[in-house]
Amino acid sequence: MKTALLVGCNYPNTPYELKGCINDVHAMRDVILKRFNFDPQHVELITDEPGSPKMPTRANIMAGLAEMVKEAKEGDVLLFHFSGHGVEADMKPGRKDDAIVPCDLNLIYDVDIRHLIQQLPKETSFTIVSDSCHSGGLIDKEKEQIGPHKGIAPSVDAQKRGISLESIHQGLQTAANVINAASDVLGTTVAFGTTGLDIVSNIGHLLTGIFRDNVSLKFRPSQEPRSLTEDEGILLSGCQADELSLDLEPSDKTQGKAYGAFTYSLQKIINETHGALTNKQLVMNVRDEITSLGFHEQHPCLYCSDKNAGTAFLATIPTPLAFPMINELVPQKKAVLVGCNYPKTPYNLKGCINDVENIRRLIMKRFNFDRHFIKVLTDNYIPGSCAMPTGIKIKAALYEMVKTARPGDVLFFYFSGHGTAVPVLKPGQPLRLDEAIVPCDFNLITDVDFRDLVNQLPERVNFTILSDSCHSGGLIDKEKEQIGPNTLRKGKKSPECITRGKSIGFPVIHDIIDLVSDAAHQATNIAEQFFGFFGRDIVSLKFNHEAAKQKGLLGLQPHEDKGILVSGCEAYETSFDVVLDGNSYGAFTDAVVKVSMGGYGKISNKDLVTKARDILKQNGFDQTPCLYCSNADLDADFLGEVA
């Protein structure tokens, strides 16, 4: 069963009134009903909007949570969403504790949430989504999966979802004075006894005086529960514990309504995503969305076990959304972006995944790619990454992109990682080196594979490959070289700049495959070695001559009007991975981004490569980007639609 308690506090007619919290819970209700198949009868809303049958006091919120926990059975999915003010208090020297603020100011602390979670049956999923300030510690002791990130001040109209301890103290003191006045009239006595205490202790005494035993366990330390185990509870917080969540003012973007920036971004990402997102993927995507709104000092966080970080949000595969009808006359832009850092290997790089993130931002902002049509494969997690960049998965993504292409479409493949040169020796012919990129499993993708892809394209499709890897200057076999090798004067690099070539020698790859498979060890040639380890149908067409022959790829003649290759270097050169001021990136990718973002007009393939060359030369890199394409594509717009 799936059960939810959604709480929104706007605190109307108070000095700390908010505008978007009630809208948040209504939006969240719509999301979980439509996408996650919650039964309306098992979704409770508690808000302080006019006419609400139940106000979001501490007593009502805790009663709703207690009932939800009491009824839970093994395998159930529970959700608690809170939108409202949060507060942070110094309960002990050097220790700050987080709390949410119900409408009656009777605080609910992390320890209260922990007490509830410990009563759940095993294998029960309990997710908390808190869109409030200082919410990054509401599940006390839980492991931080996605934590703080420094930013700059917000650049948009926003209201903070935080309330000071002084304001809470003042509100409670006013309530206590009213109670005392009523007691005088009724001839009763109420003792609050707050003289000489610090503000937190004062608040505790005021709360106890007003609400008696219905106060947080934080003020009843003798009843404080044990710490949580690693697999108990999942918290998606609107911000880090020391940050503020912001209320988004009404605008055209929000259809004239106020929302919490976190809740607005959360439901937007869910509603725009076809398929499941893990808790970690969801939070990282929401971070990106909040930044795009102009909130640079609010960083949603995730606190849960390693297992739950990789579990689907609300442990559910969402109901598929109907894809919008695609106008057959409107060209589509699609991309496959691959980054391989090869972590925990002797060949590890640092900048390739950063490159992918930079290119993704570039093509969305500068070239109007829709993120739904961008597939990302990296060997370390980033938001939106869908799979490990193995040879078979990269080729599957590319073939899917090509298979669905229509005349007029713009296709883009980006690779950042190691390249290699494959020796080819035929009887009576000199030794030849052919180019390949190196996926994370070393199942090479060669120039012949890319030519096979290009040959399957419909007419009038722009297919651009941009490769930031060594030996990348021939990845589209037989394509015409428009901007080729050139001798660069070696400039003087900054002393803080560290470079590393993005190349693995083919003998090294040969030895790796040889070592990891006893069956392949007996192979008499490299083709048989790859067959033995990966399987005949999975390896590059370079090593499968029978399949290449069937596809007509042997003795291939160039198709001059198909395929554009923008390479980071000439076929025999090295592309560099650069570390500068602690940040890693591909030198060529960085140059491409700078050229593309340097102006607002269109840029041709030719201009992109020549200007990237200039930047690399100025920075002292002995690296020569090249362009391989038809005469017509030479002056065509980079990632532009086919005329």
Residue pairs with C-beta under 8 A, 6 or more apart in sequence:
1 39
1 42
1 71
1 72
1 73
1 76
1 77
2 32
2 36
2 37
2 38
2 39
2 42
2 76
2 77
2 78
2 79
2 314
2 316
3 38
3 42
3 43
3 68
3 71
3 72
3 76
3 77
3 78
3 79
4 29
4 32
4 38
4 42
4 43
4 44
4 78
4 79
4 80
4 81
5 44
5 46
5 61
5 64
5 65
5 68
5 79
5 80
5 81
6 25
6 28
6 29
6 43
6 44
6 45
6 46
6 79
6 81
7 25
7 45
7 46
7 47
7 56
7 61
7 64
7 80
7 81
7 82
7 83
7 84
7 102
8 21
8 22
8 23
8 24
8 25
8 26
8 45
8 46
8 47
8 48
8 49
8 56
8 82
8 83
8 84
9 18
9 21
9 47
9 48
9 56
9 83
9 84
9 85
9 101
9 102
9 103
10 17
10 18
10 19
10 20
10 21
10 22
10 47
10 48
10 49
10 84
11 17
11 18
11 48
11 84
11 85
11 103
12 48
12 49
12 50
14 171
15 167
16 85
16 163
16 167
18 84
18 85
18 159
18 161
18 247
18 258
19 159
19 247
19 249
19 250
19 258
20 83
20 247
20 248
20 257
20 258
20 259
20 260
20 263
20 264
21 47
21 83
21 84
21 131
21 161
21 247
21 260
22 47
22 48
22 49
22 83
23 257
23 258
23 259
24 81
24 83
24 131
24 259
24 260
24 263
24 264
25 45
25 47
25 81
25 83
26 45
27 259
27 263
27 264
27 267
28 81
28 129
28 263
28 266
28 267
29 43
29 45
30 267
31 267
31 270
31 271
32 38
32 43
32 79
32 314
33 40
33 43
34 319
35 270
35 271
35 318
35 319
35 321
36 314
36 316
36 318
36 319
37 316
37 319
38 79
44 64
46 52
46 54
46 55
46 56
46 60
46 61
46 64
47 56
48 55
48 56
48 103
54 60
55 103
55 104
56 84
56 102
56 103
57 102
57 103
57 104
57 106
58 102
58 104
58 106
58 107
58 108
58 211
58 214
58 215
58 216
59 106
59 211
59 214
60 102
61 102
61 108
62 108
62 112
62 214
65 80
65 116
66 116
68 78
68 80
69 78
69 116
69 117
69 119
69 120
69 126
70 119
72 78
72 120
72 121
72 124
73 121
73 124
74 121
74 122
74 123
74 124
75 123
75 124
76 121
76 124
76 125
77 124
77 125
77 127
77 314
77 315
77 316
78 120
78 124
78 125
78 126
78 127
79 127
79 128
79 129
79 314
80 126
80 127
80 128
80 129
81 128
81 129
81 130
81 131
81 263
82 100
82 128
82 129
82 130
82 131
82 132
83 131
83 132
83 161
83 260
83 263
84 100
84 101
84 102
84 103
84 131
84 132
84 161
85 100
85 101
85 132
85 133
85 161
85 162
85 163
86 98
86 99
86 100
86 101
86 130
86 132
86 133
86 134
86 135
86 161
86 162
86 163
86 245
87 98
87 99
87 100
87 101
87 107
87 133
87 134
87 162
87 163
87 164
87 165
87 168
88 96
88 97
88 98
88 99
88 133
88 134
88 241
88 242
89 96
89 97
89 99
89 165
89 200
89 203
90 96
90 200
91 97
91 200
91 218
96 137
96 241
96 242
97 109
97 110
97 111
97 137
97 140
97 218
98 109
98 110
98 134
98 135
98 136
98 137
98 138
98 241
99 107
99 108
99 109
99 110
99 134
99 216
99 218
100 107
100 108
100 130
100 132
100 135
100 138
101 107
101 132
101 163
101 168
102 108
105 168
105 171
105 172
105 175
106 207
106 210
106 211
106 214
106 215
106 216
107 168
107 203
107 207
107 216
107 218
108 216
109 216
109 217
109 218
110 137
110 138
110 139
110 140
111 140
111 216
111 217
111 218
111 224
111 225
112 216
112 217
112 218
113 128
113 138
113 139
113 140
113 233
114 139
114 140
114 141
114 225
114 227
114 228
114 233
115 217
115 225
117 126
117 139
117 228
117 232
117 233
118 225
118 226
118 228
118 232
120 126
120 232
125 234
125 308
125 311
125 314
125 315
126 232
126 233
126 234
127 234
127 235
127 236
127 279
127 313
127 314
128 138
128 139
128 233
128 234
128 235
128 236
129 236
129 263
129 266
130 138
130 235
130 236
130 237
130 238
131 161
131 238
131 245
131 260
131 262
131 263
132 161
132 162
132 238
132 245
133 160
133 161
133 162
133 163
133 238
133 239
133 243
133 244
133 245
134 162
134 239
134 241
134 242
134 243
134 244
135 235
135 237
135 238
135 239
135 241
135 245
136 147
136 148
136 235
136 237
136 239
136 240
136 241
136 242
136 243
136 301
136 303
137 237
137 241
137 303
138 235
138 237
139 228
139 233
139 234
139 235
139 303
139 304
140 227
140 228
141 227
141 228
142 228
142 230
142 232
142 233
142 235
142 303
142 304
142 305
143 230
143 303
143 304
143 305
143 306
144 301
144 302
144 303
145 279
145 280
145 283
145 301
145 302
145 303
145 304
145 306
145 309
146 280
146 283
146 284
146 287
146 300
146 301
146 302
147 240
147 301
148 240
148 242
148 243
148 299
148 301
149 240
149 287
149 299
151 291
151 296
151 297
151 298
151 299
152 296
152 297
153 296
153 297
154 246
154 294
154 295
154 296
154 297
154 298
155 294
155 296
156 248
156 249
156 293
156 294
156 295
157 249
158 246
158 247
158 248
158 249
158 261
158 295
159 246
159 247
159 249
160 244
160 245
160 246
160 247
161 238
161 244
161 245
161 246
161 247
161 260
162 244
162 245
165 199
165 200
165 203
166 199
168 203
169 199
169 202
169 203
169 206
172 203
172 206
172 207
172 210
173 206
175 206
175 210
176 190
176 192
176 206
176 209
176 210
179 190
179 209
179 210
180 190
180 192
183 189
183 190
190 209
191 209
192 205
192 206
192 209
193 205
193 209
194 201
194 202
194 205
194 206
197 205
204 215
204 218
204 219
207 215
207 216
207 219
208 215
208 219
217 223
217 224
217 225
218 224
230 305
230 306
231 305
231 307
231 308
233 303
233 304
234 279
234 302
234 303
234 304
234 308
235 301
235 302
235 303
235 304
236 266
236 279
236 282
236 283
236 300
236 301
236 302
237 300
237 301
237 302
237 303
238 245
238 260
238 261
238 262
238 263
238 298
238 300
239 245
239 262
239 298
239 299
239 300
239 301
240 299
240 301
243 297
243 298
243 299
244 297
244 298
245 260
245 261
245 262
245 298
246 260
246 261
246 295
246 298
247 258
247 259
247 260
247 261
248 254
248 258
248 259
248 260
248 261
248 264
248 293
249 258
250 256
250 257
250 258
253 293
254 264
261 290
261 293
261 295
261 298
262 286
262 290
262 298
262 300
264 293
265 286
265 289
265 290
265 293
265 300
266 282
266 286
268 289
269 277
269 282
269 285
269 286
269 289
270 277
270 282
270 313
270 318
271 321
272 372
273 285
273 318
274 320
274 321
274 323
274 372
275 317
275 318
275 320
276 312
276 313
276 316
276 317
276 318
277 285
277 312
277 313
278 309
278 310
278 311
278 312
278 313
279 302
279 304
279 308
279 309
279 310
279 311
279 312
279 313
280 302
280 309
280 310
280 381
281 381
281 383
281 384
282 313
283 300
283 301
283 302
284 381
284 382
284 383
284 384
285 383
285 384
286 300
287 299
287 300
287 383
288 383
290 298
290 299
290 300
302 309
326 332
328 406
331 406
331 408
331 409
331 410
331 641
331 642
332 373
332 406
332 409
332 410
333 363
333 367
333 368
333 369
333 370
333 373
333 409
333 410
333 411
333 412
333 639
334 369
334 373
334 374
334 401
334 404
334 405
334 409
334 410
334 411
334 412
335 360
335 363
335 369
335 373
335 374
335 375
335 401
335 411
335 412
335 413
335 414
336 374
336 375
336 377
336 394
336 397
336 398
336 401
336 412
336 413
336 414
337 356
337 359
337 360
337 374
337 375
337 376
337 377
337 413
337 414
338 356
338 376
338 377
338 378
338 389
338 394
338 413
338 414
338 415
338 416
338 417
338 439
339 352
339 353
339 354
339 355
339 356
339 376
339 377
339 378
339 379
339 389
339 415
339 416
339 417
340 349
340 352
340 378
340 379
340 389
340 416
340 417
340 418
340 438
340 439
340 440
341 348
341 349
341 350
341 351
341 352
341 353
341 378
341 379
341 380
341 417
342 348
342 349
342 379
342 417
342 418
342 440
343 379
343 380
347 418
347 504
347 508
349 417
349 418
349 500
349 502
349 577
349 584
350 500
350 577
350 579
350 584
351 416
351 577
351 578
351 579
351 583
351 584
351 585
351 586
351 589
352 378
352 416
352 417
352 468
352 502
352 577
352 586
353 378
353 379
353 380
353 382
353 416
354 583
354 584
354 585
355 414
355 416
355 468
355 585
355 586
355 589
356 376
356 378
356 382
356 414
356 416
357 382
358 585
358 589
358 590
358 593
359 414
359 416
359 466
359 589
359 592
359 593
360 371
360 374
360 376
360 384
362 592
362 593
362 596
362 597
363 369
363 374
363 412
363 639
364 370
364 371
364 374
366 596
366 597
367 596
367 638
367 639
369 412
371 384
374 384
375 386
375 397
375 401
376 382
376 384
376 385
376 386
377 385
377 386
377 387
377 388
377 389
377 393
377 394
377 397
378 385
378 388
378 389
379 388
379 389
379 440
387 393
387 397
388 440
388 441
389 417
389 439
389 440
390 439
390 440
390 441
390 443
391 439
391 441
391 442
391 443
391 444
391 445
391 534
391 538
391 539
391 540
392 443
392 534
392 538
393 439
394 439
394 445
395 445
395 449
398 413
398 453
399 453
401 411
401 413
402 411
402 453
402 456
402 457
402 463
403 456
405 411
405 457
405 458
405 461
405 463
406 458
406 461
407 458
407 459
407 460
407 461
407 642
408 460
408 461
408 641
408 642
409 461
409 462
410 461
410 462
410 464
410 639
410 640
410 641
410 642
411 457
411 461
411 462
411 463
411 464
412 463
412 464
412 465
412 466
412 639
413 463
413 464
413 465
413 466
414 465
414 466
414 467
414 468
415 437
415 465
415 466
415 467
415 468
415 469
415 472
416 468
416 469
416 502
416 586
416 589
417 437
417 438
417 439
417 440
417 468
417 469
417 502
418 437
418 438
418 469
418 470
418 502
418 503
418 504
419 435
419 436
419 437
419 438
419 467
419 469
419 470
419 471
419 472
419 502
419 503
419 504
419 575
420 435
420 436
420 437
420 438
420 444
420 470
420 471
420 503
420 504
420 505
420 506
420 509
421 433
421 434
421 435
421 436
421 471
421 506
421 571
421 572
422 433
422 434
422 435
422 436
422 444
422 446
422 506
422 542
423 431
423 432
423 433
423 506
424 431
424 432
424 433
424 434
424 542
425 431
425 432
426 432
433 471
433 571
433 572
434 446
434 447
434 448
434 474
434 477
434 542
435 446
435 447
435 471
435 472
435 473
435 474
435 475
435 571
436 444
436 445
436 446
436 447
436 471
436 475
436 540
436 542
437 444
437 445
437 467
437 469
437 472
437 475
438 444
438 469
438 504
438 509
439 445
442 509
442 512
442 513
443 530
443 534
443 538
443 539
443 540
444 509
444 530
444 539
444 540
444 542
445 540
446 540
446 541
446 542
447 474
447 475
447 476
447 477
447 542
448 477
448 540
448 541
448 542
448 548
448 553
449 540
449 541
449 542
450 465
450 475
450 476
450 477
450 563
451 476
451 477
451 478
451 553
451 556
451 563
452 541
452 548
452 551
452 553
453 463
454 463
454 476
454 559
454 562
454 563
455 551
455 552
455 553
455 559
455 562
457 463
457 562
457 563
460 642
461 562
461 642
462 564
462 633
462 636
462 639
462 640
462 641
462 642
463 562
463 563
463 564
464 564
464 565
464 566
464 605
464 638
464 639
465 475
465 476
465 563
465 564
465 565
465 566
466 566
466 567
466 592
467 475
467 565
467 566
467 567
467 568
468 502
468 568
468 575
468 586
468 588
468 589
469 502
469 503
469 568
469 575
470 501
470 502
470 503
470 568
470 569
470 573
470 574
470 575
471 503
471 569
471 571
471 572
471 573
472 565
472 567
472 568
472 569
472 571
472 575
473 484
473 485
473 565
473 567
473 569
473 570
473 571
473 572
473 573
473 626
473 628
474 567
474 571
474 628
475 565
475 567
476 563
476 564
476 565
476 628
477 556
478 556
478 557
478 558
479 558
479 563
479 565
479 628
479 629
480 558
480 560
480 628
480 629
480 630
480 631
481 626
481 627
481 628
482 605
482 606
482 627
482 628
482 629
482 631
482 634
483 606
483 609
483 610
483 625
483 626
483 627
484 570
484 626
485 570
485 573
485 624
485 626
486 613
486 624
488 613
488 616
488 617
488 621
488 622
488 623
488 624
489 617
490 620
490 622
491 617
491 618
491 619
491 620
491 621
492 620
493 499
493 619
493 620
493 621
494 580
496 580
496 581
497 578
497 579
497 580
497 619
498 578
498 579
498 580
499 576
499 577
499 578
499 579
499 587
499 621
500 576
500 577
500 579
501 574
501 575
501 576
501 577
502 568
502 574
502 575
502 576
502 577
502 586
503 574
503 575
510 526
510 529
513 520
513 529
513 530
513 533
514 520
514 521
514 529
516 533
517 532
517 533
519 532
519 533
520 528
520 529
520 530
520 532
520 533
522 532
523 529
523 531
523 532
526 543
527 539
527 543
527 544
527 545
530 539
530 540
530 543
531 539
531 543
531 544
536 544
537 544
537 547
541 547
541 548
541 551
541 553
542 548
545 554
548 554
560 630
560 631
561 630
561 632
561 633
562 630
563 628
563 629
564 605
564 627
564 628
564 629
564 633
565 626
565 627
565 628
565 629
566 592
566 605
566 608
566 609
566 625
566 626
566 627
566 638
567 625
567 626
567 627
567 628
568 575
568 586
568 587
568 588
568 589
568 623
568 625
569 575
569 588
569 623
569 624
569 625
569 626
570 624
570 626
573 622
573 623
573 624
574 622
574 623
575 586
575 587
575 588
575 623
576 586
576 587
576 588
576 621
576 623
577 584
577 585
577 586
577 587
578 584
578 585
578 586
578 587
578 590
587 616
587 619
587 621
587 623
588 612
588 616
588 623
588 625
591 611
591 612
591 615
591 616
591 625
592 608
592 612
594 615
595 603
595 607
595 608
595 611
595 612
595 615
596 603
596 608
596 638
598 611
602 637
602 638
602 640
603 611
603 637
603 638
604 634
604 635
604 636
604 637
604 638
605 627
605 629
605 633
605 634
605 635
605 636
605 637
605 638
606 627
606 634
606 635
607 638
608 638
609 625
609 626
609 627
612 625
613 624
613 625
616 623
616 624
616 625
627 634
636 642
636 643
